[in-house]
Amino acid sequence: MSPVKRQYDATARRARAQKTYDHVVSTAGELFLARGFSATTVSEVVSSCGLSAEYVYKRFGSKAGLVRAVVARALEGEGPVSAETRSDALESADPMTLVEGWGRLVAEVAPRVAPVLLLLRAAAAQDPNLATLADDLDESRRVRMAHNALRLADGGHLRAGTDIEEATDVLWSLSSPELYDLLVVRSGWSPADYGDFVARGIAGELLGP
């Protein structure tokens, strides 16, 4: 009788791969913020993780791809459920509940992602690849804000005379890393106060009557 073949269990392998991925992204983020994008090489990132540069190019495609992964991780916020998923799950029947929820999520995510985006925008002036990435990420944020604007419109919450494009502009501006930099980094506001300001700004500019 032929021996029964055991089914390969890839769970442990996937867990190790995810742990390695997380370590590389975390290390890259720390090095980028400490030294800047231009001064931080792929070799330095992988060396700090005990890996070869081949890992980054195979897993992320390029240094710009690694930067994109750092931003994506920052946008997830805290905990096992991403900020975007939690945003989509917010109750939308009451506009103030929705807007205040967005304010709390902005306060959670901005300290993680805004410094990276600001650093990226500064480095983009010398690196065309990073410039393209910065533009792509900016456009992705705008698309997300258009989604949020549509939620307000679908719920009948937008002030009369305000269209989706204008609402998108307001949400895009209030979620910008530049606003976080002005209020939190330069003016010393707490992230919570910043989040409250964003919520009040959305309510004041966009909500009815």
C-alpha positions in Angstrom: 0.0 0.0 0.0 1.3 3.4 -0.9 1.9 5.8 2.0 -0.7 8.5 2.4 0.8 11.8 1.4 0.5 14.5 4.0 -1.1 17.7 2.8 1.4 20.5 2.9 0.6 23.1 5.6 1.7 26.5 4.4 0.4 28.4 7.4 3.7 28.6 9.2 5.5 29.6 6.0 3.0 32.4 5.3 3.3 33.6 8.9 7.1 33.8 8.5 6.9 35.6 5.2 4.5 38.1 6.7 6.7 38.6 9.7 9.7 39.3 7.4 7.6 41.7 5.2 6.4 43.6 8.3 9.9 43.9 9.6 11.3 45.2 6.4 8.5 47.8 6.0 8.9 48.9 9.7 12.6 49.2 9.4 12.4 51.1 6.1 10.0 53.5 7.6 12.2 54.2 10.6 15.3 54.7 8.4 13.5 56.9 5.9 12.2 59.2 8.6 15.6 59.3 10.4 17.8 59.8 7.4 15.6 60.8 4.4 14.7 58.8 1.3 17.8 59.8 -0.7 20.3 59.0 2.0 18.7 55.6 2.8 19.7 52.9 0.4 18.0 49.6 -0.2 21.1 47.8 0.9 21.0 49.6 4.3 17.4 48.6 4.8 17.9 44.9 4.1 21.2 44.8 5.9 19.4 46.0 9.0 16.9 43.1 8.6 19.5 40.5 7.8 18.4 40.1 4.2 19.7 40.7 0.7 18.7 43.5 -1.7 17.2 40.8 -3.9 14.3 40.5 -1.3 13.3 44.1 -1.8 13.4 44.0 -5.6 11.5 40.7 -5.7 8.9 41.7 -3.1 8.5 45.5 -3.7 9.9 46.0 -7.2 12.0 49.0 -6.4 12.9 51.5 -3.7 9.8 53.5 -4.7 7.7 50.4 -4.2 9.2 50.0 -0.7 8.2 53.6 0.1 4.7 52.9 -1.2 4.5 49.9 1.2 5.6 52.1 4.1 2.8 54.6 3.3 0.2 51.9 2.9 1.2 50.5 6.3 0.9 53.9 7.9 -2.5 54.4 6.4 -3.8 51.3 8.1 -3.6 53.0 11.5 -3.7 51.0 14.8 -5.0 47.6 15.4 -5.9 44.6 13.3 -8.7 46.4 11.2 -7.5 49.0 8.8 -8.6 52.6 9.2 -10.2 52.6 5.8 -12.3 49.6 6.7 -13.3 51.2 9.9 -14.2 54.4 8.1 -16.5 52.5 5.7 -18.2 50.9 8.7 -19.1 54.2 10.4 -22.8 54.8 10.8 -23.8 57.3 8.1 -27.4 58.0 9.1 -26.4 60.7 11.5 -23.9 63.1 9.7 -22.2 64.3 12.9 -21.5 60.8 14.0 -19.9 60.1 10.6 -17.9 63.3 10.5 -16.7 62.9 14.1 -15.7 59.4 13.3 -13.6 60.6 10.4 -12.0 63.2 12.7 -10.9 60.5 15.1 -9.5 58.4 12.3 -7.6 61.3 10.9 -6.1 61.9 14.3 -5.0 58.3 14.5 -3.6 58.0 11.0 -2.0 61.4 10.4 0.8 61.1 12.9 1.9 57.9 11.1 1.5 58.9 7.5 1.9 62.7 7.3 5.6 62.8 8.1 6.3 60.2 5.4 4.2 62.0 2.8 5.9 65.4 3.6 9.3 63.8 3.4 8.3 62.2 0.1 7.1 65.5 -1.3 10.4 67.2 -0.4 12.5 64.3 -1.9 10.4 64.3 -5.1 12.1 67.5 -6.3 15.3 65.6 -6.9 13.9 62.1 -7.8 11.5 61.6 -10.7 10.4 58.2 -9.5 9.5 59.6 -6.1 7.8 62.5 -7.8 5.6 60.1 -9.7 4.9 58.2 -6.4 4.0 61.4 -4.6 1.6 62.4 -7.3 0.0 58.9 -7.3 -0.4 58.9 -3.5 -1.9 62.3 -3.6 -4.4 61.2 -6.3 -5.2 58.1 -4.3 -6.1 60.3 -1.3 -8.3 62.5 -3.5 -10.1 59.4 -4.8 -10.7 58.3 -1.2 -12.1 61.7 -0.3 -14.4 61.6 -3.4 -15.7 58.3 -1.9 -16.4 60.1 1.4 -18.0 63.0 -0.4 -20.3 60.6 -2.2 -21.3 59.1 1.2 -22.4 62.5 2.4 -24.3 63.2 -0.8 -26.0 59.8 -0.8 -27.1 60.3 2.8 -28.6 63.7 1.9 -26.1 65.4 4.3 -24.5 67.9 1.9 -25.4 71.5 2.2 -27.7 72.8 -0.6 -25.7 74.0 -3.5 -22.6 71.9 -2.7 -21.7 69.3 -5.3 -19.5 66.2 -5.1 -16.5 68.0 -6.6 -16.5 70.8 -4.1 -17.0 68.4 -1.2 -14.1 66.4 -2.4 -11.9 69.5 -2.5 -12.8 70.3 1.1 -12.2 66.8 2.4 -9.0 66.5 0.4 -7.7 69.8 1.9 -8.7 69.0 5.5 -7.0 65.6 5.2 -3.7 67.0 3.8 -0.4 66.3 5.4 0.4 70.0 5.1 -2.5 70.8 7.5 -1.2 68.3 10.0 2.2 69.8 9.7 0.9 73.3 10.3 -1.2 72.5 13.3 0.5 69.6 15.1 4.1 69.8 14.1 4.6 73.5 13.9 1.8 74.8 16.3 2.0 72.1 18.9 -1.6 71.0 18.7 -2.4 67.5 20.0 -3.6 64.9 17.4 -6.9 64.8 19.2 -7.4 68.6 18.9 -6.3 68.4 15.2 -8.9 65.6 14.6 -11.6 67.7 16.3 -10.7 70.6 14.0 -11.0 68.5 10.9 -14.4 67.3 12.0 -15.6 70.8 12.7 -14.2 71.9 9.4 -16.1 69.2 7.5 -19.3 70.0 9.4 -19.0 73.7 9.0 -18.2 73.6 5.3 -20.3 70.7 4.0 -23.2 69.7 6.2 -26.7 71.1 5.8 -29.0 72.8 6.1 
